[in-house]
């Protein structure tokens, strides 16, 4: 079995990109530097974030190009997994989430569980996940503060 896998949700990436001096950004840097951890994100994350960048940038008083660059810099550090690699887990994943938009993160976690001893989904929207059921299949859901 390989090292620990951490799947990072879109809201964590956005938080780190918006506030490079904040807790989330510092936590991600610490995880990046930990040799026992590999960071992942589904390709879906890019599709989820991209249409929202201009709106979020305007709301936060940022330039959309700067926010996009910050997101791209963070994503360059992650192992981005193509949808086809975890697609066969989507149906099961839908049973483990309260919000269907989060199913790709769980499907990726189920896929990675096959080769990692520990898998964690890092998110600020922990209520979108059925945590008790996920623990039963060996997947943890945590916020950056909890990691």
Secondary structure, 3 states (H helix, E strand, C coil): CECEEEEECHHHHHHHHHCCCCHHHHHHHHHHHCCCEEEEEECHHHHHHHCCHHHHHHHHCCCHHHHHHHHHHHHCCCEEECHHHHHHHHHHHHCCECCHHHHHHHHHHHHHHCCECCEEEECCCHHHECHHHHHHCCEEEECHHHC
